[in-house]
Amino acid sequence: MSEIGRRFSLDKVAIDPELLNKIFSADGDDHIGDWDGECIDDLVKEIDRIEERRDPNYSSLPHSYNIPEDFKPEVGKDYPIWTCDKKGRCLVGDTGSEIMTIDEIRDHYIKEYGSIEQFKEKLKIEREKFVQDIKNKSK
């Protein structure tokens, strides 16, 4: 059996340039729009246009790789960050209806927790406490 083309889960995945800018339907079956990642305002206009007829798949919006690594995964789960443009403006919020800059998001976590790292540490401690509580109850 040939090993050519075999990929492992930790291998870096190259995004097909044909798919890079495409917005897909909520079920993922149809290409329903495009966004080049330059300006988040253009994405909002495109989503407004799309939503007149269809529902876009927010979880696979193009250019989500522009979301800073230190936001992943905890910050993105705490306050959904759907995608960011090349200038650092992001589509955020439960319904993807707000725009915030990367700096505004960071400032929020600095003001609330001292830093993003301290927020992540708080979550880690809460998770460990939860697991310990479950273990104690099962004894």
C-alpha positions in Angstrom: 0.0 0.0 0.0 1.4 3.4 -0.9 1.9 6.1 1.7 1.6 8.9 -0.8 -1.2 11.2 0.1 -1.7 9.8 3.6 -2.3 12.6 6.1 -2.3 12.5 9.9 -4.5 14.5 12.2 -1.6 16.7 13.4 -0.4 17.5 9.9 -0.9 21.1 8.8 -3.8 21.3 6.4 -3.4 23.5 3.3 -6.6 25.3 2.4 -7.6 24.8 -1.2 -7.3 28.3 -2.8 -10.6 27.5 -4.6 -12.4 27.4 -1.2 -10.5 30.2 0.5 -13.1 32.9 0.1 -16.3 30.9 -0.2 -19.3 31.1 2.2 -21.3 28.0 2.4 -24.9 27.3 3.3 -25.8 26.2 6.8 -25.9 22.6 5.7 -22.5 23.0 4.0 -23.8 21.8 0.6 -23.9 25.0 -1.4 -21.6 27.8 -2.2 -23.8 30.9 -1.5 -21.4 33.8 -1.3 -17.8 35.1 -1.1 -15.6 37.3 1.1 -12.0 38.1 0.5 -11.0 38.8 4.1 -10.1 42.4 3.5 -12.9 44.3 5.3 -15.4 42.9 7.8 -18.0 45.4 6.6 -18.0 43.7 3.3 -18.7 40.4 5.0 -21.6 41.9 6.9 -23.1 43.2 3.6 -22.6 39.8 2.0 -24.2 38.0 4.9 -27.1 40.4 4.8 -27.5 39.7 1.1 -27.3 35.9 1.7 -29.7 35.9 4.6 -32.5 37.3 2.4 -32.7 33.8 0.9 -30.5 31.4 2.8 -28.7 30.7 6.1 -24.9 30.8 6.0 -22.7 28.4 7.9 -21.3 30.8 10.5 -18.9 28.2 11.9 -17.1 27.9 8.6 -16.9 31.5 7.5 -13.8 32.2 5.4 -10.6 33.7 6.9 -11.1 32.4 10.5 -7.4 31.8 10.5 -7.1 35.6 11.1 -8.4 35.0 14.7 -5.4 35.3 16.9 -4.1 32.0 18.3 -4.2 33.3 21.9 -8.0 33.6 21.6 -8.4 29.9 20.7 -10.2 28.0 21.9 -11.2 29.5 25.3 -11.9 33.1 24.3 -13.7 32.1 21.2 -16.0 29.9 23.2 -16.6 32.4 25.9 -17.5 35.2 23.4 -18.0 33.7 20.0 -15.5 35.1 17.4 -16.6 33.9 14.0 -13.9 35.4 11.8 -11.6 38.5 11.5 -10.5 40.6 8.6 -6.9 41.4 7.8 -7.1 44.7 9.7 -8.0 42.9 13.0 -11.7 43.7 13.0 -13.8 40.6 13.9 -17.4 39.4 13.6 -18.4 38.4 17.1 -21.3 37.7 19.4 -23.8 34.9 19.8 -25.6 35.8 16.6 -22.6 37.2 14.7 -24.1 40.6 14.7 -21.3 42.7 16.3 -18.0 43.9 15.2 -15.1 44.3 17.6 -11.4 44.8 17.1 -8.8 42.4 18.4 -7.6 45.1 20.7 -11.1 45.7 22.1 -11.5 41.9 22.8 -8.1 41.8 24.5 -9.0 44.9 26.6 -12.2 43.3 27.8 -10.2 40.3 29.1 -7.6 42.5 30.6 -10.3 44.6 32.4 -12.3 41.6 33.6 -9.5 39.1 34.4 -6.2 40.8 34.2 -5.2 39.1 30.9 -6.3 36.4 28.5 -3.8 34.1 30.2 -5.5 34.7 33.6 -8.9 34.1 32.1 -7.6 30.8 30.7 -6.1 29.9 34.1 -9.4 30.7 35.8 -11.2 28.3 33.4 -8.6 25.6 34.0 -9.0 25.9 37.8 -12.8 25.7 37.5 -12.6 22.7 35.2 -10.3 20.9 37.7 -12.6 21.7 40.6 -15.6 20.4 38.6 -13.8 17.1 37.8 -12.7 16.7 41.4 -16.3 17.4 42.6 -17.6 14.7 40.3 -14.9 12.2 41.5 -15.8 13.0 45.1 -19.5 12.4 44.5 -18.9 9.1 42.8 -16.9 7.7 45.7 
